[in-house]
């Protein structure tokens, strides 16, 4: 009973802290401006099934796609085994699902092969990051914690899968010896290869090792569950809603700013009805200066970023040595909304910490390097749209600060005066035909 009580306490504590952090993340995402996305639900379910569940965007890089698939499938299916551990922990049973007979043997064998696949994939990804050192894995924005975060997750998964296989190996030995409480159940094709390393141990030592691995495995999973919302691996959960709410219109299509569009309508049609004024104290900002000027979907994009670097490695501006890194844009946005959300929870909703996403996190030079080619959007495996954030921040620079580069300011002046970006009046446009 003491063991069951301790397990219940650990389980409840883990779920409580996980739920609390998820509420914080949800609150941070809702710091963004409201945005209604509910059109074409059938198409959205198809996109989510194809991209998030089916991993369709991963295939452009086959090696990474294969090993990521091993981890992905392993993560999803091995959770069935976690369900059994939770039931056993709560009720004091052992291999409670063994009543399924031969199907249970098949499940345990499948879990073991998947665990081996996860181990292999984790070692491959560790080598890509730390030995081969792929360029997109060692870029400046990954220095410090982001690199440690990625390695920590991979090492944790190795330890969890190792504990699972050692637990099964010792369990199979105890089953063969007829130890009390260890029912005859399961097939162990992978952990069976570890049996010679433990076969000389006494029953008491085996039980201690098996129980230690059992506790380490489940407590490690609860710790991992609570770590995920603090790391880039939150995409495990957010990839599904993020793809559902993704943009269905063409990637190159920009949204019109409602405030500007209303002004144009009034200019073109004096009889048009002016849009309702914003509530007092909430002036309409042109573009985005801070994360609260972005919409909630853009903030969800930031939290969904896997930091894989496919966007940056596809960015022509970055490839030519410019400051822009779409991955950094998303990481900076997430860091800023995390910081702001934390400050607001401490000091209240009216608090101003004196910082902004623009300038304190992202420099104008980064934004103006973007060619708006959509390569980053096309490359993202979970349909994140860094370009929308870049465009909104450039809108703020142009429309509120008049801080566009000289080349653009010249073009704007010509459009204002001549109705075109060229240095001659509309009346002279066809003069070239007379030469």
Protein Blocks (a to p, Z undefined) as FASTA:
>chain_A
ZZmmmmmmmmmmmmmmmmmmmmmmmmmmmmpccdddfehkllmmmmmmmmmmnommmmmm
mmlmmmmmmmmmmmmmmmmmmmmmmmmmmnopahkllmnommmmmmmmmmmmmmmmmmmm
mmmmmmmmmmnopaklmgfklgcjlmmmmmmmmmmmmmmmmmmmmmmmmmmmmmmnopgh
iacedjdfklmmmmmmmmmpcfklmmmmmmmmmmmmmmmmmmmmmmmmmmmklmmmmmmm
mmmmpcfbdfklccddfklmmmmmmmmmmmbccdddddehiacdehjfbfklpcfklmmm
mmmpgolommmmmmmklmnopabdfklmmmmmmmmmmmmmmmmmmnojkbcehiafehjl
mcfklmmmpgolommmmmpmnlpafklmmmmmmmmmmmmnopacfklmmmmmmmmmnopa
bdcdfklmmmmmmZZ
